[in-house]
């Protein structure tokens, strides 16, 4: 196939544009997909508005994407044109020890390896290129468009929860801060994998209502009374796991204030906050981690949870013409669930 396609590209810092570019051809070992859906993520805004480019420009944005196999590069076998797949986005070198275990999100050579939508052209286009079939995850019975958020929001929250499972047994509590594109999935994943009491925190009443509908046991309004309320809900002990999906100064300080002794604080949000760590101000034996995406196995597992009906992304479909306005809404915390670019939608 030859011809032109639309793509949402960062042409220069701060100014992504919908442009027409040639439809890419898959090279040896590569696969081309016709894009089904590409999710909008807060980390896109970091890339767009950074003072210095994260990657060489111009580049097509979108690291959270799904599609139908359209063309196979030379030497690629075992895949069928027309089948639906999701794209595992943190591409690793494929040769180091973490990559051998499928943990390409912590590849030893990650800084030198362009990832999907993070150095290599991403999925906000009519067609996309995947570097290697190992980065394709079959979607089974899932709707390919609505499954797109699993590729980033799903894998990232699943990875954060999975790493904390030893602390999420009977009688434990987990706090989820920020019930947005990631938070609404985090609640469902916690509900599916653990018996922990789930406490949702957000500043917007409608998102707290959404959290309860999705399975949260308690919904707490962000504000000056939130710490005391969560301490009361946990018998004064705090939460064994706190997942901060916002990550600014205010939420990080709040997360620390409700963390139990020997608890884990997971900083997932990219809000640019700073958490001062001082010995006598952290709970005893507490730890702080910064989960990044997840392993290929993590993505396979979260897709299977979705196939079983245990995790369902709440989505809105948009076309290229709505991209800029939707990012504004997302940045203001006014989106419910996840926005998905559907290339065929106007």
C-alpha positions as CSV (number, residue, x, y, z in Angstrom):
1,X,0.0,0.0,0.0
2,X,1.2,3.5,-0.8
3,X,-0.4,6.8,-0.2
4,X,-0.8,9.3,2.6
5,X,-2.3,9.1,6.1
6,X,-3.1,11.4,9.0
7,X,-1.0,11.6,12.1
8,X,-0.9,13.6,15.3
9,X,2.7,14.7,15.4
10,X,4.8,16.9,17.6
11,X,6.4,19.0,14.9
12,X,8.1,21.4,17.3
13,X,8.0,21.7,21.1
14,X,4.6,22.8,22.3
15,X,2.8,22.5,19.0
16,X,1.4,19.1,18.0
17,X,-0.5,19.1,14.8
18,X,-2.6,16.8,12.6
19,X,-0.6,16.4,9.5
20,X,-0.5,14.1,6.4
21,X,2.5,11.9,6.0
22,X,3.3,8.8,3.9
23,X,1.9,5.5,5.1
24,X,4.9,3.7,6.6
25,X,6.2,0.5,5.2
26,X,7.2,-2.3,7.7
27,X,10.8,-3.2,7.5
28,X,12.3,-6.7,8.0
29,X,10.9,-8.2,11.3
30,X,8.3,-5.4,11.7
31,X,4.5,-5.3,11.5
32,X,2.1,-2.6,10.4
33,X,-1.2,-2.2,12.1
34,X,-4.2,-0.2,11.0
35,X,-4.9,1.8,14.1
36,X,-8.1,0.9,16.0
37,X,-7.6,3.3,19.0
38,X,-4.9,5.4,20.7
39,X,-5.4,6.6,24.2
40,X,-4.6,10.1,25.4
41,X,-2.3,10.1,28.5
42,X,-1.1,12.8,30.9
43,X,2.5,11.9,30.1
44,X,1.8,13.1,26.5
45,X,1.6,16.6,28.0
46,X,5.0,16.3,29.5
47,X,6.5,15.5,26.1
48,X,4.5,18.2,24.4
49,X,5.3,21.0,26.8
50,X,8.8,20.1,28.0
51,X,11.3,22.9,27.6
52,X,13.6,20.6,25.7
53,X,12.5,17.8,23.4
54,X,12.3,14.3,24.9
55,X,12.9,12.8,21.5
56,X,14.0,13.8,18.0
57,X,11.3,15.8,16.2
58,X,9.1,15.5,14.4
59,X,7.5,12.4,16.0
60,X,4.1,10.8,16.1
61,X,2.6,10.8,19.6
62,X,0.7,8.0,21.2
63,X,2.1,5.1,23.3
64,X,-1.3,3.5,24.1
65,X,-2.6,1.9,21.0
66,X,-4.3,-1.1,19.4
67,X,-5.0,-2.1,15.8
68,X,-5.5,-4.7,13.2
69,X,-2.6,-6.4,11.4
70,X,-2.3,-4.8,8.0
71,X,1.0,-5.9,6.6
72,X,3.9,-8.1,7.7
73,X,7.6,-7.2,7.1
74,X,10.0,-9.7,5.7
75,X,10.7,-12.8,7.9
76,X,7.6,-12.2,10.1
77,X,5.5,-15.4,10.3
78,X,2.7,-16.7,12.5
79,X,0.5,-13.6,12.3
80,X,-2.6,-13.2,10.3
81,X,-3.7,-10.0,8.5
82,X,-6.9,-8.6,10.1
83,X,-6.3,-10.0,13.6
84,X,-6.5,-7.5,16.5
85,X,-3.6,-6.8,18.8
86,X,-2.5,-4.3,21.4
87,X,1.0,-2.8,21.4
88,X,3.3,-3.2,24.4
89,X,4.9,0.2,24.5
90,X,8.1,0.2,26.6
91,X,10.3,-1.5,24.0
92,X,13.5,-2.8,25.3
93,X,16.7,-4.0,23.6
94,X,15.5,-7.6,23.7
95,X,18.9,-9.0,24.8
96,X,19.6,-8.0,28.4
97,X,18.5,-10.1,31.4
98,X,15.3,-8.0,32.3
99,X,14.2,-8.3,28.6
100,X,14.7,-12.0,28.8
101,X,12.2,-12.1,31.6
102,X,9.8,-9.9,29.6
103,X,10.5,-6.9,31.9
104,X,11.4,-4.6,29.0
105,X,10.0,-1.7,31.1
106,X,13.3,-1.9,33.1
107,X,15.6,-2.8,30.2
108,X,19.3,-2.3,31.0
109,X,19.6,-0.2,27.8
110,X,16.3,1.6,28.0
111,X,17.8,5.1,27.6
112,X,19.3,4.0,24.3
113,X,16.2,2.1,23.0
114,X,13.4,4.1,21.5
115,X,10.0,3.0,22.7
116,X,6.7,3.1,21.0
117,X,5.5,6.7,21.0
118,X,8.6,7.6,23.0
119,X,11.3,7.9,20.4
120,X,9.7,5.7,17.7
121,X,6.6,6.9,16.0
122,X,3.5,6.1,18.1
123,X,-0.1,5.2,17.5
124,X,-1.9,8.5,16.9
125,X,-2.1,7.9,13.2
126,X,-4.1,5.9,10.7
127,X,-1.4,3.3,10.6
128,X,1.4,2.4,13.0
129,X,4.6,0.3,12.9
130,X,5.5,-2.2,15.6
131,X,9.2,-3.1,15.8
132,X,8.9,-6.7,16.7
133,X,6.0,-9.3,16.9
134,X,7.0,-9.9,20.6
135,X,5.4,-6.5,21.4
136,X,2.0,-7.5,20.1
137,X,-0.5,-8.8,22.6
138,X,-3.6,-10.6,21.2
139,X,-6.9,-9.0,22.3
140,X,-9.1,-12.1,22.0
141,X,-12.7,-11.2,22.5
142,X,-12.1,-7.6,23.4
143,X,-13.3,-4.6,21.3
144,X,-10.0,-3.4,19.8
145,X,-10.9,0.3,20.2
146,X,-12.1,0.2,23.8
147,X,-9.1,-2.0,24.8
148,X,-6.6,0.7,24.0
149,X,-6.4,2.1,27.6
150,X,-5.2,-1.3,28.8
151,X,-1.9,-0.7,26.9
152,X,-0.8,2.0,29.3
153,X,-3.3,2.9,32.0
154,X,-4.1,-0.8,32.5
155,X,-0.6,-2.2,32.5
156,X,0.7,0.6,34.7
157,X,-1.9,0.3,37.4
158,X,-1.8,-3.5,37.2
159,X,1.9,-3.5,37.7
160,X,1.6,-1.2,40.7
161,X,-1.0,-3.4,42.4
162,X,0.8,-6.7,41.5
163,X,4.0,-5.6,43.1
164,X,2.1,-4.7,46.3
165,X,0.1,-7.9,46.6
166,X,1.9,-9.2,49.8
167,X,0.6,-6.1,51.6
168,X,-3.0,-6.4,50.3
169,X,-4.3,-9.4,52.2
170,X,-7.5,-9.7,54.3
171,X,-7.9,-6.7,56.7
172,X,-5.6,-4.4,54.6
173,X,-6.5,-1.1,53.0
174,X,-5.4,0.5,49.8
175,X,-5.8,4.2,49.0
176,X,-6.2,5.3,45.3
177,X,-5.6,9.1,44.8
178,X,-7.0,10.4,41.6
179,X,-10.0,8.6,39.9
180,X,-9.2,9.4,36.3
181,X,-8.0,7.4,33.3
182,X,-5.7,5.3,35.5
183,X,-7.5,5.5,38.8
184,X,-10.8,4.1,37.6
185,X,-8.8,1.0,36.4
186,X,-6.8,0.8,39.6
187,X,-10.0,0.4,41.6
188,X,-11.2,-2.5,39.4
189,X,-7.8,-4.2,39.5
190,X,-7.6,-4.0,43.2
191,X,-11.1,-5.4,43.4
192,X,-10.3,-8.2,41.1
193,X,-7.0,-9.2,42.7
194,X,-7.3,-8.5,46.4
195,X,-9.6,-8.5,49.4
196,X,-8.3,-5.1,50.5
197,X,-10.7,-2.3,51.5
198,X,-10.4,0.3,48.7
199,X,-10.5,4.0,49.6
200,X,-10.8,6.4,46.7
201,X,-9.7,10.0,47.0
202,X,-10.6,12.8,44.5
203,X,-11.6,16.4,44.6
204,X,-14.6,15.9,42.3
205,X,-17.9,14.5,43.7
206,X,-18.8,12.8,40.4
207,X,-15.5,10.8,40.3
208,X,-16.1,9.7,43.9
209,X,-19.5,8.4,42.9
210,X,-17.9,6.7,39.9
211,X,-15.3,5.0,42.3
212,X,-18.0,3.6,44.5
213,X,-19.8,2.3,41.4
214,X,-16.6,0.6,40.3
215,X,-16.1,-1.2,43.6
216,X,-14.4,1.2,46.0
217,X,-15.5,0.6,49.6
218,X,-15.1,4.3,50.6
219,X,-14.9,7.6,48.8
220,X,-13.1,10.5,50.5
221,X,-13.1,14.1,49.2
222,X,-9.7,15.5,48.9
223,X,-9.1,18.4,51.3
224,X,-8.0,19.2,54.8
225,X,-10.1,16.6,56.5
226,X,-9.1,13.7,54.2
227,X,-6.1,12.5,56.3
228,X,-8.2,12.2,59.5
229,X,-11.0,10.5,57.7
230,X,-8.8,7.8,56.2
231,X,-7.0,7.3,59.6
232,X,-10.4,6.8,61.1
233,X,-11.5,4.3,58.4
234,X,-8.3,2.3,59.0
235,X,-8.5,2.3,62.8
236,X,-5.7,4.8,63.0
237,X,-3.2,2.6,61.2
238,X,-3.2,4.1,57.7
239,X,-3.2,2.2,54.4
240,X,-0.8,-0.6,53.6
241,X,-0.6,0.6,50.0
242,X,-1.2,4.2,48.7
243,X,-1.2,4.6,44.9
244,X,-0.8,8.3,43.9
245,X,-2.0,8.8,40.4
246,X,-1.6,12.5,40.5
247,X,1.9,13.0,41.8
248,X,2.0,16.7,42.7
249,X,3.3,18.2,45.9
250,X,-0.1,18.2,47.6
251,X,-1.0,14.6,46.8
252,X,2.4,13.3,47.7
253,X,2.3,14.9,51.1
254,X,-1.2,13.6,51.6
255,X,-0.1,10.1,50.5
256,X,2.7,10.1,53.1
257,X,0.3,11.2,55.8
258,X,-2.0,8.2,55.3
259,X,0.6,5.5,54.8
260,X,0.8,2.7,57.4
261,X,4.0,1.4,59.0
262,X,5.7,-1.0,56.5
263,X,3.4,0.4,53.8
264,X,4.3,1.1,50.2
265,X,3.7,4.4,48.5
266,X,3.4,4.0,44.7
267,X,4.1,7.2,42.8
268,X,2.5,6.8,39.4
269,X,1.2,10.3,38.5
270,X,3.5,12.6,36.6
271,X,2.4,15.8,38.4
272,X,5.9,17.0,38.9
273,X,5.7,16.9,42.7
274,X,8.5,16.4,45.2
275,X,8.3,14.2,48.3
276,X,10.9,15.1,51.0
277,X,12.1,11.9,52.7
278,X,13.2,12.3,56.3
279,X,13.8,9.4,58.7
280,X,11.4,10.4,61.5
281,X,8.7,11.6,59.1
282,X,8.2,8.4,57.2
283,X,6.4,5.4,58.8
284,X,8.7,2.7,60.0
285,X,9.8,0.2,57.3
286,X,7.8,2.2,54.7
287,X,9.0,2.3,51.1
288,X,8.4,4.5,48.1
289,X,8.5,3.3,44.5
290,X,7.9,4.7,41.1
291,X,6.3,2.0,39.0
292,X,6.8,2.3,35.2
293,X,4.5,0.5,32.8
294,X,5.0,-3.2,33.5
295,X,6.2,-6.4,32.0
296,X,4.9,-8.1,28.8
297,X,3.4,-10.7,31.2
298,X,1.6,-7.9,33.1
299,X,0.0,-6.7,29.9
300,X,-1.1,-10.2,29.0
301,X,-2.6,-10.7,32.4
302,X,-4.5,-7.4,32.5
303,X,-5.9,-8.2,29.0
304,X,-7.2,-11.5,30.4
305,X,-8.8,-9.7,33.3
306,X,-10.6,-7.5,30.8
307,X,-11.7,-10.5,28.8
308,X,-13.1,-12.0,32.0
309,X,-15.2,-8.9,32.5
310,X,-13.3,-7.9,35.7
311,X,-11.7,-4.8,34.3
312,X,-13.5,-2.5,31.9
313,X,-12.1,0.8,30.7
314,X,-14.6,3.7,30.6
315,X,-13.9,5.5,27.4
316,X,-14.9,8.3,25.2
317,X,-14.2,8.2,21.4
318,X,-12.8,11.3,19.7
319,X,-11.5,12.2,16.2
320,X,-8.4,14.1,15.2
321,X,-10.3,17.4,15.3
322,X,-11.0,17.1,19.1
323,X,-7.4,16.3,20.2
324,X,-6.3,19.7,21.5
325,X,-9.6,20.4,23.3
326,X,-9.6,16.9,24.9
327,X,-6.1,17.4,26.3
328,X,-7.2,20.6,27.9
329,X,-10.1,18.8,29.6
330,X,-7.8,16.0,30.7
331,X,-5.3,18.4,32.2
332,X,-8.1,20.1,34.2
333,X,-9.2,16.7,35.5
334,X,-12.6,17.0,33.8
335,X,-12.5,13.8,31.8
336,X,-14.3,10.8,33.1
337,X,-12.3,7.6,32.2
338,X,-10.0,7.6,29.2
339,X,-10.2,9.5,25.9
340,X,-9.4,7.4,22.8
341,X,-8.5,8.8,19.4
342,X,-10.3,6.7,16.8
343,X,-8.8,7.6,13.4
344,X,-12.0,6.9,11.5
345,X,-14.1,9.2,13.7
346,X,-14.9,12.8,12.9
